[in-house]
Amino acid sequence: KYRESEKYYNDLKNSLDTAFEDGKKETEEELIPLLEDAIAKEKEERRQKEEALAKEKEERRQKEEAIAREKGAKIKFAKKMLKYGESLKEIATETGLSIDEIKKIKI
């Protein structure tokens, strides 16, 4: 009787172990692709964010560069106007520079 009970127990245990292993394999087969897809999606989103930030940074740099060029052109024009004896007020009106900025210009 004990042997039969032990055999029955071992059969049940083996069945459960096999079912557990099969379930584990099945779960891995289902979950691993889902996890890989999620990781790939996250990497792509991160890449897109980094790309957007780099684009914004480049646009900002270009805008700052354009502003600096425009300011340089205004200063150059103001120098010519000073050279021809134009008033500070007239130069400020024509260039958009402040009178203080114009006073700092060296001819």
C-alpha positions in Angstrom: 0.0 0.0 0.0 2.8 2.4 0.9 4.6 1.7 -2.4 1.4 2.4 -4.4 1.0 5.6 -2.5 4.6 6.6 -3.2 4.3 5.7 -6.8 1.1 7.7 -7.1 2.8 10.7 -5.4 5.8 10.4 -7.7 3.6 10.2 -10.8 1.7 13.3 -9.7 4.9 15.2 -8.9 6.4 14.2 -12.3 3.2 15.3 -14.0 3.2 18.7 -12.2 6.9 19.2 -12.9 6.4 18.4 -16.6 3.4 20.7 -16.7 5.4 23.4 -15.0 8.3 23.1 -17.4 5.9 23.0 -20.4 4.2 26.1 -19.1 7.5 27.8 -18.4 8.6 27.1 -22.0 5.3 28.2 -23.4 5.4 31.4 -21.4 9.0 32.1 -22.5 8.0 31.5 -26.1 5.2 34.0 -25.7 6.8 36.6 -23.5 10.3 36.8 -24.9 9.1 38.2 -28.3 6.8 40.6 -26.5 9.7 41.8 -24.3 12.0 42.1 -27.3 9.4 44.1 -29.2 8.9 46.4 -26.1 12.6 47.0 -25.8 13.0 47.7 -29.6 10.1 50.2 -29.4 11.6 51.9 -26.4 15.0 52.2 -28.2 13.3 53.6 -31.2 11.4 56.2 -29.1 14.6 57.2 -27.4 16.4 57.5 -30.7 13.6 59.7 -32.1 13.7 61.9 -29.0 17.4 62.3 -29.2 17.1 63.1 -32.9 14.4 65.7 -32.2 16.6 67.3 -29.5 19.6 67.4 -31.9 17.4 69.0 -34.5 16.1 71.6 -32.1 19.6 72.3 -30.9 20.8 72.8 -34.5 17.9 75.0 -35.3 18.6 77.1 -32.2 22.3 77.4 -33.2 21.3 78.5 -36.8 18.9 81.0 -35.4 21.5 82.5 -33.0 24.0 82.6 -35.9 21.5 84.4 -38.1 20.8 86.9 -35.3 24.6 87.5 -34.9 25.0 88.0 -38.6 22.1 90.4 -38.7 23.5 92.4 -35.8 26.9 92.5 -37.5 25.3 93.8 -40.6 23.5 96.5 -38.6 26.7 97.5 -36.9 28.5 97.7 -40.2 25.8 99.9 -41.6 25.8 102.1 -38.5 29.6 102.5 -38.9 29.0 103.8 -42.5 26.3 106.1 -41.3 28.6 107.5 -38.5 31.3 107.9 -41.1 28.9 110.1 -43.2 27.9 112.1 -40.2 24.4 110.9 -39.6 22.8 111.6 -36.2 22.6 108.9 -33.5 18.8 109.1 -33.6 18.8 108.6 -37.4 21.2 105.7 -37.2 19.1 104.1 -34.4 15.9 104.5 -36.5 17.5 103.0 -39.6 19.4 100.1 -38.0 17.2 99.2 -35.0 20.3 99.5 -32.7 20.0 101.5 -29.5 21.7 104.8 -29.1 24.0 103.2 -26.4 24.9 100.4 -28.8 25.8 103.0 -31.5 27.9 105.0 -29.1 30.0 101.9 -28.4 30.8 101.5 -32.1 34.3 102.4 -33.0 34.8 103.9 -36.5 
